[in-house]
Amino acid sequence: MKVITLSCSPSRKRNSDTMLDNFISGMREYSKDLEIEKIYLEDVPIKLYRFENRLGPESNESAFRNLTDKIMGADGLVIATPTYNFGVPAHLKNFIDRIRFFALDFDNQTILNQPKGMLDYLKTYYIVSGGTPSWAQKILFFAFPPFWLRSVFLYYGADCMGALYTGNVRAFENQRILNICHKRGKKFAKHLINKKQQALPERIFWRPPQVD
């Protein structure tokens, strides 16, 4: 089974990037059979989304095409990102906009007259760092990246297997937080290998757990 992990922070070896490394180590501890690849999104040039490139990568976007091919052939996708002004870095937002060409089926619609999501083969997990205190994030969870990412990928039809948010600005050196990321990686690998489906509450109401 293949898992693509995306580190979306321009600051390497800081919070979300280090949390992802520990999540990956947990996956590898659970199973040596998983094929796990870590990709830094900033290393993949992606032109801004526009009408002309809505159908896929342009002819000179070979790195982006290679990335989308890998995701289309993967079983799992893990996204690690910092929080910038209540959102994700611009490069990640643009990436999510650009993958609509294989994430949505515009020839088939849901009962809400929306295009049908095509990522039902993909299990996802989201690791998010930020600077907002946990008590504030718990109250305004709907305004932060974990909730938005989950909503987008549910729209795309993916199985959202969980998320983890921390407001600790030095998470990269907090061993307790990194240990939690390791354990979550093991759990995600277990669910992936056992083909566990997301729980019904995930589609009804969801708020990511917090760590300080």
C-alpha positions as CSV (number, residue, x, y, z in Angstrom):
1,M,0.0,0.0,0.0
2,K,1.2,3.5,-0.8
3,V,1.0,6.6,1.3
4,I,1.9,10.1,0.0
5,T,2.8,12.6,2.7
6,L,2.9,16.3,1.9
7,S,4.9,18.7,4.1
8,C,3.4,22.1,3.2
9,S,5.4,24.5,5.4
10,P,8.1,26.6,3.9
11,S,9.9,26.3,7.2
12,R,11.5,22.9,7.3
13,K,12.3,21.0,10.5
14,R,9.9,23.3,12.4
15,N,6.5,22.4,13.8
16,S,4.2,20.7,11.2
17,D,7.2,19.3,9.3
18,T,8.7,17.6,12.5
19,M,5.2,16.5,13.5
20,L,4.9,14.8,10.1
21,D,8.3,13.1,10.5
22,N,7.1,11.5,13.8
23,F,3.8,10.5,12.2
24,I,5.7,8.8,9.4
25,S,7.9,7.0,11.9
26,G,4.7,5.7,13.6
27,M,3.4,4.4,10.3
28,R,6.7,2.6,9.6
29,E,6.8,1.1,13.0
30,Y,3.4,-0.4,12.5
31,S,4.1,-1.9,9.1
32,K,7.3,-2.3,7.1
33,D,5.1,-3.1,4.1
34,L,3.8,0.4,3.6
35,E,5.4,2.4,0.8
36,I,5.7,5.9,2.3
37,E,6.9,8.9,0.3
38,K,7.4,12.4,1.8
39,I,7.2,15.3,-0.6
40,Y,7.8,19.0,0.2
41,L,5.1,20.8,-1.6
42,E,7.2,23.9,-2.2
43,D,9.5,21.7,-4.3
44,V,6.7,21.2,-6.8
45,P,6.1,24.3,-9.1
46,I,2.3,24.7,-9.6
47,K,0.8,27.5,-11.6
48,L,-2.1,29.4,-10.2
49,Y,-5.5,27.8,-10.9
50,R,-7.4,29.4,-13.8
51,F,-10.0,28.3,-16.3
52,E,-7.4,27.3,-18.9
53,N,-5.7,24.7,-16.6
54,R,-8.8,23.3,-15.0
55,L,-8.5,20.0,-16.8
56,G,-5.0,19.1,-15.4
57,P,-1.3,20.0,-15.4
58,E,0.0,22.1,-18.3
59,S,2.6,20.8,-20.6
60,N,5.5,22.4,-18.6
61,E,4.2,21.2,-15.2
62,S,5.9,17.8,-15.2
63,A,6.6,17.8,-11.4
64,F,3.0,18.6,-10.7
65,R,1.8,15.9,-13.0
66,N,4.1,13.4,-11.4
67,L,2.7,14.4,-8.0
68,T,-0.9,14.0,-9.1
69,D,-0.1,10.6,-10.7
70,K,1.3,9.5,-7.4
71,I,-1.8,10.6,-5.4
72,M,-4.1,8.9,-8.0
73,G,-2.1,5.7,-7.4
74,A,-2.0,6.0,-3.6
75,D,-4.1,4.5,-0.8
76,G,-3.4,7.2,1.7
77,L,-2.6,11.0,1.8
78,V,-1.3,12.8,4.8
79,I,-1.1,16.6,4.8
80,A,1.0,18.5,7.3
81,T,0.6,22.3,7.3
82,P,1.1,25.4,9.5
83,T,-1.7,27.9,10.0
84,Y,-1.3,31.2,8.3
85,N,-4.0,33.8,9.2
86,F,-6.7,31.2,9.9
87,G,-5.8,29.4,6.7
88,V,-3.2,27.3,5.0
89,P,-0.2,28.5,3.0
90,A,-1.1,29.8,-0.5
91,H,0.8,27.0,-2.2
92,L,-1.3,24.3,-0.5
93,K,-4.6,26.2,-1.2
94,N,-3.6,26.4,-4.9
95,F,-2.7,22.7,-5.0
96,I,-6.1,21.8,-3.6
97,D,-7.8,23.9,-6.2
98,R,-5.7,22.4,-9.0
99,I,-6.5,18.8,-8.2
100,R,-10.1,19.2,-8.9
101,F,-9.6,17.7,-12.4
102,F,-9.3,14.2,-10.8
103,A,-11.0,14.8,-7.5
104,L,-14.4,15.7,-9.0
105,D,-16.6,14.1,-11.6
106,F,-18.5,17.0,-13.3
107,D,-20.5,14.6,-15.5
108,N,-22.2,13.1,-12.4
109,Q,-23.9,15.1,-9.6
110,T,-25.0,14.5,-6.1
111,I,-28.5,15.1,-4.7
112,L,-27.3,18.6,-3.9
113,N,-26.5,19.2,-7.6
114,Q,-22.8,19.2,-6.8
115,P,-20.1,17.3,-8.8
116,K,-19.5,13.8,-7.4
117,G,-16.3,13.3,-5.5
118,M,-13.9,10.8,-6.9
119,L,-11.3,10.3,-4.1
120,D,-13.3,7.5,-2.4
121,Y,-10.2,5.2,-2.7
122,L,-8.1,7.6,-0.6
123,K,-7.8,7.8,3.2
124,T,-6.6,11.1,4.5
125,Y,-5.1,12.6,7.7
126,Y,-4.3,16.2,8.6
127,I,-1.6,17.5,10.9
128,V,-1.8,21.2,11.6
129,S,0.3,23.5,13.7
130,G,-0.6,27.0,14.7
131,G,-0.2,29.7,17.3
132,T,-3.8,30.0,18.5
133,P,-4.4,28.8,22.1
134,S,-6.2,25.5,22.2
135,W,-9.2,26.9,24.1
136,A,-9.8,29.5,21.3
137,Q,-9.3,26.9,18.6
138,K,-11.8,24.6,20.3
139,I,-14.5,27.3,20.2
140,L,-13.7,28.5,16.7
141,F,-12.7,25.1,15.2
142,F,-14.7,25.8,12.1
143,A,-12.4,28.7,11.2
144,F,-9.2,26.8,11.2
145,P,-7.4,24.5,8.6
146,P,-8.2,21.1,10.1
147,F,-12.0,21.6,9.7
148,W,-11.6,23.2,6.3
149,L,-9.2,20.5,5.0
150,R,-11.6,17.8,6.2
151,S,-14.5,19.6,4.5
152,V,-12.8,19.9,1.2
153,F,-11.7,16.3,1.1
154,L,-15.1,15.0,2.1
155,Y,-16.4,17.1,-0.8
156,Y,-13.8,15.3,-3.0
157,G,-15.1,12.0,-1.7
158,A,-12.1,10.9,0.4
159,D,-12.3,9.0,3.7
160,C,-11.1,11.5,6.4
161,M,-9.5,9.4,9.1
162,G,-8.6,12.1,11.5
163,A,-6.6,15.2,12.3
164,L,-4.4,16.7,14.9
165,Y,-4.0,20.3,15.8
166,T,-1.5,22.0,18.2
167,G,-1.2,25.6,19.2
168,N,2.2,25.1,20.7
169,V,4.6,27.3,18.8
170,R,7.5,25.1,19.7
171,A,5.9,21.8,18.9
172,F,9.0,20.7,17.0
173,E,10.9,20.3,20.3
174,N,8.0,19.1,22.5
175,Q,8.6,15.4,22.8
176,R,5.1,14.8,24.3
177,I,3.5,16.2,21.2
178,L,5.8,14.3,18.9
179,N,5.1,11.1,20.7
180,I,1.4,11.7,20.1
181,C,2.1,12.2,16.4
182,H,4.0,8.9,16.4
183,K,1.0,7.1,18.0
184,R,-1.4,8.7,15.5
185,G,0.8,7.5,12.7
186,K,0.6,3.9,13.9
187,K,-3.2,4.2,14.3
188,F,-3.5,5.6,10.7
189,A,-1.4,2.8,9.3
190,K,-3.6,0.2,11.2
191,H,-6.7,1.7,9.7
192,L,-5.2,1.9,6.3
193,I,-4.1,-1.7,6.2
194,N,-7.4,-3.0,7.8
195,K,-9.4,-0.8,5.3
196,K,-11.3,0.8,8.1
197,Q,-13.9,3.3,7.0
198,Q,-14.5,6.7,8.6
199,A,-17.1,6.7,11.3
200,L,-20.6,8.1,10.7
201,P,-20.0,11.1,13.1
202,E,-17.1,12.1,10.8
203,R,-19.7,13.1,8.2
204,I,-22.1,14.7,10.7
205,F,-20.0,16.8,13.1
206,W,-16.3,16.8,13.7
207,R,-13.7,18.7,15.6
208,P,-10.0,17.8,15.7
209,P,-8.4,16.8,19.0
210,Q,-6.0,19.3,20.5
211,V,-2.5,19.0,22.0
212,D,-0.6,21.6,23.9
